Amino acid sequence: MPDRLSPRTPTEVPASDLVFTAAVGRRARMVSWLAYQQMAADVAGQIRRAHPGAVTLVGILQGGWITAQSLADLLPAATVLAAAARRRGERTDGLELLAAADGLLAPGTPPQDQPLIVVDEVVDSGRTARFFLDHLAPYEPQLACLAASDTADPSPHFTAWSMSDLPALVLPWRVLRDADQMAACLLAAGPLTTTQLDERLRDLGHDIDLDLLERRLDHLAARDRLHRDGDLWRLPGGPDAR
């Protein structure tokens, strides 16, 4: 394996290729904290069976970095690095590997003679995964994720879920960031009050300040992503829409 990652490779792509945006109308699915923990345990078990010794987990910032940290909790001998694409104008300009210690980020280098596994939260088309795998090709990397489309190219070596109609997953740390998809999931069956939405979120393991939740719902309403009738929130064009 190489001592250092080559600073440039011929696989630079438009930066927009690495940005995932859920298509309009794509169904969404919320993932509870419990389900997330079960998915991480499944993936970690697959990695452990394939590689009984230490491995290097390279988490793609940001979601893949979070997932890699969760996997490392279950693979205590693992080394964890973060990976991010450098950007020059509208195109990528190589790859940055980072190591974290005592709250500080520094340039990172994978240890010698450890299997290297690129980690992302979800692999949909595979474009993002391909970029990182290509840049890390000297390390003969494998790919791990929580969920993947069964048409993804490349397909992951380790995953908990593989499905033909992969929904836009609202993972636990994205509940507020992906509030429009969260609301679409929770209001799909009909209108709810803020308190009822809070109860549904608590059932999924989320303890969100009620005022913060209300502000996020108001923000969605201001963008016409939700409608409010008295105390009830409803989806535009959804059940009981007026």
C-alpha positions, -999 to +999 in steps of 0.1 A: +000+000+000+012+036-007+029+057+020+008+087+010-022+093-011-015+109-045-026+145-043-043+144-077-059+118-098-075+119-132-110+113-118-121+149-110-158+156-115-182+185-113-187+193-076-225+190-081-221+153-088-213+148-051-244+166-039-275+144-033-309+161-037-340+140-034-362+141-065-395+158-061-422+133-052-397+107-040-411+089-010-393+093+023-388+070+052-378+079+087-352+058+105-355+056+142-325+056+165-332+019+173-333+010+136-301+029+130-283+011+158-295-023+144-283-013+109-249-003+122-246-035+142-255-055+110-229-037+089-202-040+117-209-078+119-204-082+082-171-063+084-160-083+114-166-116+096-148-104+065-119-088+084-114-103+119-085-079+125-082-042+126-096-021+097-095+015+086-128+032+082-128+062+060-161+081+066-173+105+038-181+138+054-207+144+068-231+115+072-205+088+064-183+102+091-211+098+117-217+063+104-180+054+106-179+066+142-209+043+150-192+014+133-160+021+152-179+017+185-186-019+174-151-024+159-129-010+187-097-018+169-107+003+139-089+034+128-113+061+117-105+088+091-127+114+075-127+121+038-138+152+019-134+163-017-114+194-023-131+220-046-117+243-072-144+264-088-171+241-101-150+209-101-134+187-075-097+190-070-086+158-053-093+143-019-085+152+017-081+126+044-084+139+080-077+123+114-093+136+146-076+136+180-085+156+211-110+176+191-085+186+165-085+177+128-051+170+111-041+154+078-045+117+081-028+087+065-043+052+065-022+027+085-002+002+065-015-034+061-051-027+072-081-032+050-096+002+041-133+006+040-150+037+026-182+045+047-212+065+036-247+066+051-266+057+019-254+047-016-280+057-042-267+061-077-231+054-065-216+086-080-203+099-047-190+064-037-172+060-070-154+093-066-140+083-032-132+048-042-114+060-073-092+084-054-084+057-028-078+030-054-042+024-043-055+011-010-079-014-027-109+000-008-142-017-001-175+002+004-199+001+034-231+019+040-263+016+059-286+013+029-282+011-009-301+009-041-298-025-057-289-006-089-260+014-073-228+014-092-206+005-074-226-017-051-215-018-015-196-048-001-213-043+033-248-029+038-278-035+061-305-026+035-305-031-002-337-023-021-350-016-056-371+014-046-348+031-021-366+059-004-351+091+008-340+080+043-344+105+071-316+093+094-318+103+131-293+132+129-311+147+099-346+149+113-345+187+116-322+193+086-346+172+064-377+186+081-397+186+049-392+149+044-398+143+081-431+161+079-440+142+047-435+109+066-454+118+097-483+136+080-488+111+052-518+095+069-534+128+078-531+161+097-515+163+132-509+190+158-474+200+169-479+180+201-489+149+181-459+153+158-437+155+189-453+123+203-445+105+170-409+118+170-405+106+206-417+071+196-388+072+171-363+081+198-362+119+192-365+144+220-368+177+203-377+209+221-413+217+213-405+254+205-377+244+181-401+219+163-428+246+160-403+270+145-392+245+120-428+237+110-435+274+107-405+277+084-419+249+062-452+266+061-436+299+050-421+280+020-456+265+013-443+230+022-470+227+049-504+242+056-517+250+090-554+249+098-559+260+134-538+236+155-534+211+127-505+207+103-513+191+069-494+184+037-504+205+006-526+182-014-525+155+013-553+138+031-581+161+042-565+190+022-589+219+016 
